[in-house]
Amino acid sequence: MPPLNGFNIELIMPPGPRRPPRVALFDFDGTLSLVRAGWEDVMIPMMVSALRQAPQAEGDDALTALVTEFVRALTGQQTIVQFNRLAQEFARRGGSLDPEAFKAEYVARLAVQVDGRRAALAAGTLTTAQLRVPGALEFVEALRARGVICYLASGTDEPFVKAEAALLEFDPHMTRIWGALPGQGQPIKLAAVVHIVREHSLAPGEWISCGDGPAEIEYARSAGGVAVGVATDEAARGPVNAWKRDRLIAAGAQLIVPDFSAHAALARYLFAEDQ
């Protein structure tokens, strides 16, 4: 479909009666934050390398295709879910591995990249704004100015989410921040959706969910939320990421944006101020 009102906002399907949202739920990595941009480039090769050691492993091309598919399909879930899937695929090939141990190794490897960005911030060679998805803070501020209650839920471990939300200046705007915790049963984003719908007695169309993964989109649609798919290209910062867009639409996204550069227009649309 053409961009909405000339802006880079793609209306996939009208979200029904346009009611001013009372609550907003945000994913973090890739939706608001770029602190962990490039995480796939750490996770996917690591998983391929692990599967290569299985007794009945295929070649690298087949393994890379397999891992890329399930990592992206599970984007938005707790990180351990992706490593549980790795363990399942390893078992199918005649071996076994500990998903918790591999997750810990992944977290350690990604921390090197994250720590490098923090060091660049401290040195002044990188700015906080460069580590935010374009327009993200401005969009959150626009919602808060209209009285919207904002929440954040992420599949990344909770201590990291809270620390990085503070670093990027999102935490003052969030009523609550959820992240993954050890031994968690229910998916964290589903738990967040259940909480906010009950806490605020939300009717369909009275809240929005913004995210770059299928999980938050599916949970939002199932609970009457307006689903905004954020198809960020985390490296290029600007164009729509085609594979994210396709997955977000398949999950039920009603609007697609590449980022929040058109935050003013998006807020006007969501609040029906353009009518």
Helices and strands as residue ranges (DSSP letters): G 4-6, E 10-11, E 23-26, H 39-51, H 60-73, H 79-92, H 99-123, G 128-131, H 136-145, E 149-157, H 158-167, G 171-173, E 174-180, H 188-199, E 207-211, H 214-222, E 226-230, H 242-251, E 255-257, H 263-270
